[in-house]
C-alpha cells in the first residue's frame, strides 16, 4: 500500500521487490482486502488478479 496525501489517493500494488522504508507498506492479502481510505480519498487496487502464494519480505 502506498499513498499520496496531496492527491488524496491510496494504491494497492503487487509486492515485487524489497520494501523501502517510507515508500509504502507490505500487507497480507486479508488486510489489503479490508483497506478503507479516509473519506474523500480514492482507493485504486492495481494488484494483478492472480497473486503468488509466497513473496520475500526483504527490507531495502
C-alpha positions, 0 to 999 in steps of 0.5 A, spaced: 500 500 500 502 506 498 499 513 498 499 520 496 496 525 501 496 531 496 492 527 491 488 524 496 489 517 493 491 510 496 494 504 491 494 497 492 500 494 488 503 487 487 509 486 492 515 485 487 521 487 490 524 489 497 520 494 501 523 501 502 522 504 508 517 510 507 515 508 500 509 504 502 507 498 506 507 490 505 500 487 507 497 480 507 492 479 502 486 479 508 488 486 510 489 489 503 482 486 502 479 490 508 483 497 506 478 503 507 481 510 505 479 516 509 473 519 506 474 523 500 480 519 498 480 514 492 482 507 493 485 504 486 487 496 487 492 495 481 494 488 484 494 483 478 488 478 479 492 472 480 497 473 486 503 468 488 502 464 494 509 466 497 513 473 496 520 475 500 519 480 505 526 483 504 527 490 507 531 495 502 
